[in-house]
Amino acid sequence: MMKLMTPMIFLLCLSAPWYAVIASFFTLFFIISFYCYSPLLSAQMVSPLFILDQLSWPLMALTLWVVILSILASQKIYQSKSSPLTFSSIMTILCLSLFLCFASANILMFYIFFELVLLPTLALIIIWGYQPERLQAGMYLLLYTITASLPFLLTIMFLFSTNGHLSFTLLICFPLMSKPTTIIWSLFLMAAFLVKMPMYLTHLWLPKAHVEAPVAGSMLLAGILLKLGAYGLLRLSTVSSSLIYSLLPFVLPISLWGGVMTSLICLRQSDLKALIAYSSIGHMGLVIAGIYSGTSWGYQAALTMSIAHGLCSSALFALANILYQTASTRSLFLLKGFQTLFPAMAFWWFIFSVINMAAPPSLNLLAEMVLMTSIIAVSLYTTVPLALMSFLTGAYSLVLFASTQHGAVNPLNNPMMLCKQDSHLLLLLHLVPLILMTFMPSVSTGWL
């Protein structure tokens, strides 16, 4: 564990230059990839506080890859001298906090780093945000997440008094109590993760944060921070299945019909980043339903979907930033005709729109097929919302592509902003892992 933490600590202390940070993160990524995809990989109990297993390694690799891509997408900060050293330090702190969160074997330690991640994210939104409403977006982020996490802290104290330990590796159990009381305690324990993902009805902070955040903030929010909730649900569900079954009748219908509602919202969105943010809520609703299906297929597909969505949504936000730099607007009514200006960028929009709607061949298709199978196994009544979600996802993905690429060209656009070579490299680095993991799903989740 120290061989992974030490380079980031040195980066933080030395405030390394921009490209040195990128090179160091690339080196760390290859080290993690070696451990993650080793044929002899098993759960490694590093210490009583840290554990590394097949749930931690893929998410740690995703963290490093998305952080690298978000730094590459933020070249404007380096070129305009807009506090690049502060930015690289914040990214290093964020990456270190995520590493410690994913590797924590102690629930209290996990909670500390789970909440610590909010601070660098809030700093990204407030310092490098585009609009004056970024302070309000930061307030939404803090209020929703901290309000839901305080019951989680109360439950941690209750678990310690009940079990005498706070280890993830030992079975977590509640004392014998009535069913309503068990449901309340399970809700307290899971609420922080459901809000972080976020589940429908607790999702209002996410579109606001995405709209006001810089491109790095949006890529990190969609690519990694939403996966913290999925990681917490997966980790707790593997050690105590009673936490899942007690909330199944409430969480499953809300997540599925919430996915349908957010897909309908996507069809009438006029803001490009808000549309991509609402699509993330729909995909995370499918992940929540897969976890709460209580099947091994649901768990594995939820992790696969988290990784696939992390790369795909990060690429969509990078594309949205490229269009914003060109047109200085995110309105779909003004973003028209980019296929005429630069057909190569239309190719990237088509590729990631197709991946977002889970068309073959894509890792999203594999994950959604297995997720739907595990959810239908719980109840046949889930077939209707799943069918609607699948249809509406394809509909708003096509609307997104057609709205930006077709139509009359806006004369105020600057097509030279689309001709940067680093934009194609950035999008290619999003696409290559998705294609590789499509044909080798064991790379992402250890599937046999």
Long-range contacts (C-beta under 8 A, 24 or more apart in sequence): 1-46, 1-47, 1-50, 1-52, 1-103, 3-31, 4-28, 4-31, 4-32, 4-60, 4-99, 5-96, 5-99, 5-100, 8-92, 8-95, 8-96, 8-99, 9-96, 11-88, 11-92, 12-89, 12-92, 12-93, 12-96, 15-85, 15-88, 15-89, 16-88, 17-85, 17-88, 18-71, 18-78, 18-84, 18-88, 21-71, 21-88, 21-91, 21-92, 22-68, 22-71, 22-72, 25-64, 25-67, 25-68, 25-71, 25-95, 26-68, 28-64, 29-61, 29-64, 29-65, 29-68, 32-57, 32-60, 32-61, 32-64, 33-61, 36-60, 36-61, 37-443, 41-446, 45-105, 45-169, 46-103, 47-105, 48-105, 48-106, 48-167, 49-104, 49-105, 49-106, 49-109, 50-103, 50-104, 50-105, 51-103, 51-104, 51-105, 51-168, 51-169, 52-103, 54-445, 54-446, 55-231, 55-234, 55-235, 55-238, 55-303, 56-102, 56-103, 58-303, 58-307, 58-444, 58-445, 58-446, 59-102, 59-227, 59-231, 59-303, 59-306, 59-307, 60-98, 60-99, 60-102, 60-103, 62-223, 62-224, 62-227, 62-306, 62-307, 62-310, 62-311, 63-95, 63-98, 63-99, 63-102, 63-224, 64-95, 65-311, 65-429, 65-433, 66-219, 66-220, 66-223, 66-224, 66-310, 66-311, 66-314, 67-91, 67-94, 67-95, 67-220, 67-224, 68-429, 69-219, 69-223, 69-314, 69-318, 69-426, 69-429, 69-430, 70-215, 70-216, 70-219, 70-220, 70-223, 70-314, 71-216, 72-422, 72-425, 72-426, 72-429, 73-215, 73-216, 73-219, 73-318, 73-321, 73-426, 74-128, 74-214, 74-215, 74-216, 75-422, 76-325, 77-128, 77-214, 82-128, 83-127, 86-127, 87-128, 87-216, 90-120, 90-123, 90-124, 91-120, 91-216, 93-119, 93-120, 94-120, 94-121, 94-220, 98-224, 98-228, 101-228, 101-231, 102-231, 104-168, 105-167, 105-168, 105-169, 106-166, 106-167, 106-168, 107-156, 107-159, 107-166, 107-167, 107-168, 108-156, 108-160, 108-166, 110-168, 110-232, 111-149, 111-152, 111-153, 111-156, 114-149, 114-192, 114-228, 114-232, 115-145, 115-146, 115-149, 117-225, 117-228, 118-142, 118-145, 118-146, 121-217, 121-220, 121-221, 121-225, 124-213, 124-214, 124-216, 124-217, 124-220, 125-209, 125-212, 125-213, 125-214, 125-217, 128-214, 128-216, 128-217, 129-212, 129-213, 129-214, 129-217, 130-212, 130-214, 131-211, 131-212, 133-208, 133-211, 133-212, 134-212, 134-213, 136-208, 136-212, 137-205, 137-208, 137-209, 137-211, 137-212, 137-213, 138-209, 138-212, 140-204, 140-205, 140-208, 140-209, 141-205, 141-208, 141-209, 143-205, 144-195, 144-198, 144-202, 144-204, 144-205, 145-192, 145-195, 145-196, 145-205, 147-195, 148-191, 148-192, 148-194, 148-195, 148-196, 148-202, 149-191, 149-192, 149-195, 151-187, 151-188, 151-189, 151-191, 151-192, 152-188, 152-189, 152-191, 152-192, 154-188, 155-185, 155-188, 155-189, 158-185, 168-235, 168-239, 169-239, 170-239, 171-239, 171-240, 172-236, 172-239, 172-240, 172-243, 173-240, 173-242, 174-242, 179-246, 182-242, 182-246, 183-246, 183-247, 183-250, 186-242, 186-243, 186-246, 186-247, 187-247, 189-236, 189-243, 190-233, 190-236, 190-243, 190-247, 190-251, 192-229, 192-232, 193-228, 193-229, 193-230, 193-232, 193-233, 193-236, 194-229, 194-233, 194-251, 194-288, 195-229, 196-225, 196-226, 196-228, 196-229, 196-232, 197-226, 197-229, 197-230, 197-233, 197-284, 197-287, 197-288, 198-226, 198-229, 198-281, 198-284, 199-251, 199-254, 199-255, 199-258, 199-284, 199-285, 199-288, 200-254, 200-255, 200-257, 200-258, 200-259, 200-261, 200-262, 200-281, 200-285, 201-254, 201-258, 203-258, 203-262, 203-281, 206-277, 206-280, 206-281, 207-274, 207-277, 207-278, 210-273, 210-274, 210-276, 210-277, 210-317, 211-271, 211-273, 211-274, 211-277, 211-330, 215-317, 215-318, 215-320, 215-321, 218-273, 218-277, 218-317, 218-320, 218-321, 219-314, 219-317, 219-318, 222-276, 222-277, 222-280, 222-309, 222-310, 222-313, 222-314, 222-317, 223-310, 223-311, 223-313, 223-314, 224-310, 226-280, 226-284, 226-306, 226-309, 226-310, 227-306, 227-307, 227-310, 229-284, 230-284, 230-287, 230-288, 230-291, 230-302, 230-303, 230-306, 231-306, 233-288, 233-291, 233-302, 234-291, 234-299, 234-302, 234-303, 237-291, 237-294, 237-299, 238-299, 241-294, 244-291, 244-292, 244-294, 245-294, 247-292, 248-292, 248-294, 248-378, 251-288, 251-289, 251-292, 252-289, 252-292, 252-293, 252-375, 252-378, 252-379, 252-382, 253-385, 255-285, 255-286, 255-288, 255-289, 255-292, 256-285, 256-286, 256-289, 256-375, 256-382, 256-385, 256-386, 256-389, 257-385, 258-282, 258-285, 259-283, 259-285, 259-286, 259-289, 259-385, 259-389, 260-385, 260-388, 260-389, 260-392, 263-388, 263-389, 263-392, 263-393, 263-395, 263-396, 264-392, 266-392, 266-396, 266-399, 267-392, 267-395, 267-396, 267-399, 269-332, 270-331, 270-332, 270-333, 271-330, 271-331, 271-332, 272-320, 272-323, 272-324, 272-330, 272-331, 272-332, 272-335, 272-400, 272-404, 273-317, 273-320, 273-330, 275-332, 275-396, 275-400, 276-313, 276-316, 276-317, 276-320, 276-400, 279-313, 279-356, 279-393, 279-396, 279-397, 280-309, 280-313, 282-389, 282-392, 282-393, 283-309, 283-313, 284-309, 285-389, 286-368, 286-371, 286-375, 286-389, 287-371, 289-371, 289-375, 289-382, 290-370, 290-371, 290-374, 290-375, 293-374, 293-375, 293-377, 293-378, 294-378, 295-374, 295-377, 297-370, 297-373, 297-374, 298-370, 298-371, 298-374, 298-375, 300-370, 300-445, 300-447, 301-366, 301-367, 301-368, 301-370, 301-371, 301-374, 302-367, 302-371, 303-444, 303-445, 304-363, 304-366, 304-367, 304-370, 304-437, 304-441, 304-444, 304-445, 304-447, 305-364, 305-367, 305-368, 305-371, 307-363, 307-437, 307-444, 307-445, 308-355, 308-362, 308-363, 308-364, 308-367, 308-434, 308-437, 308-444, 309-364, 311-430, 311-433, 311-434, 312-352, 312-355, 312-356, 312-364, 312-430, 312-434, 313-356, 314-430, 315-348, 315-352, 315-427, 315-430, 315-431, 316-352, 316-356, 318-423, 318-426, 318-427, 318-430, 319-345, 319-348, 319-349, 319-352, 319-427, 322-417, 322-418, 322-423, 323-404, 325-417, 326-413, 326-414, 326-415, 326-417, 326-418, 327-410, 327-412, 327-413, 327-414, 328-412, 332-403, 332-404, 334-410, 335-403, 335-404, 335-410, 336-403, 336-404, 336-406, 336-407, 336-408, 336-409, 336-410, 337-405, 337-406, 337-407, 337-408, 337-409, 337-410, 338-404, 338-405, 338-409, 338-413, 338-418, 339-405, 339-406, 340-409, 341-409, 341-413, 341-415, 341-418, 342-415, 342-418, 342-419, 344-424, 345-418, 345-423, 346-405, 348-424, 348-427, 349-400, 349-401, 349-404, 349-405, 350-401, 350-405, 351-431, 352-427, 352-430, 352-431, 353-397, 353-398, 353-400, 353-401, 354-397, 355-434, 356-393, 356-397, 356-400, 357-393, 357-394, 357-397, 357-398, 358-390, 358-393, 359-394, 361-435, 361-438, 361-439, 362-434, 362-438, 363-434, 363-437, 363-438, 363-441, 363-444, 365-438, 366-438, 366-441
